[in-house]
Amino acid sequence: PEGMGLIIRTAGAQRTKAEIKRDFEYLLRVWSKVREDTLNAVAPSLVFEEASLVKKSIRDLFSRDVEAVHVQGEAAYREAKDFMKMLTPSYAPKVKQYKEPTPLFAKHGLERQLSDLTKAEVRL
């Protein structure tokens, strides 16, 4: 749009034009909401808050070749599904609620890896 600029980071080099367009449209909606909230706010007031881990993960890691996004927990699943509907509605069916008894991170060995990250010494 007139009077706006856009910076595409190195991480965007492998993205398709459609993915970049999708991200731009999302950012434009976020900017419009921030601007509207700012104009209607009485200081001091929160007008923007960084996205949750669920939203950041979808925004930064999802691409059209991802077969499914498995999310554990009802609240996180709803957040992921709603965000995907807003971001790319045609991909919303790829968001699935994980309901198995073994926790999702434990099933894929992520709990141990996350625990290792907090140790004083990390094996490379």
Secondary structure, DSSP 8 states (H G I E B T S, - for coil): -TT------GGGTT--HHHHHHHHHHHHHHHHHHHHHHHH--SS--------HHHHHHHHH--TT---EEEESHHHHHHHHHHHHHH-GGGGGGEEEE--SS-HHHHTTHHHHHHHHTSSS---
